[in-house]
Amino acid sequence: MKSLKKQRRIQVIVLLVVALGVSTALIGTAMKDGINFFRSPSQVAEEPPAPNEVFRIGGLVEKGTLVRGQGDTVMFNVTDGGASIPVTFAGILPDLFKENEGMIGTGSYVDGVFEASDILAKHDETYMPKEVVDALKEQGVYQDPDADS
C-alpha cells in the first residue's frame, strides 16, 4: 500500500515538472519575437548585427543629416558622439522629432543602414530614454539638463 502511494506521488511530481518545462518553453518562444535589444550607434558600428535581427538603436539625430525623400521616406543619421549610423524610415515621424534631439528606433541593420520600422522621439524638453543617456554618457557627450538649475 505504501509503495502505491509513493509511486503516485512520484508520478504527480514528474507530471508537474514536465508541465512546468513545457509552459516555460512556450512562454520563451512567445516572447522571443517581442524582445528588442538596445544598442548605441557605437555598438552597432563596432559589431554590426545580422540583417534579420530586430533591435533598438538610440541617440541624437545628427545635425544637418535630416533629408526628406520621396513620399513619407526620411533619412538621417543617429549618433552617440562616438559613431554615426545612417537611418531610413518610411512613415510619419513624431511631432517632437527634430535634429539634435533624442530618439529611439526599432528595426534592423541592412547593408550599413538601419531600416527603422518605428521611431520614438522624446516627449518633453528634459526626457531622454535611459539607454540613450547611458550611451551618451559612455561617449562623454551627455549634458544633464538639470545641472543648470
Helices and strands as residue ranges (DSSP letters): H 2-32, E 37-39, H 41-46, E 55-61, E 67-68, E 73-79, E 84-90, E 102-110, E 113-121, H 130-139, G 145-148
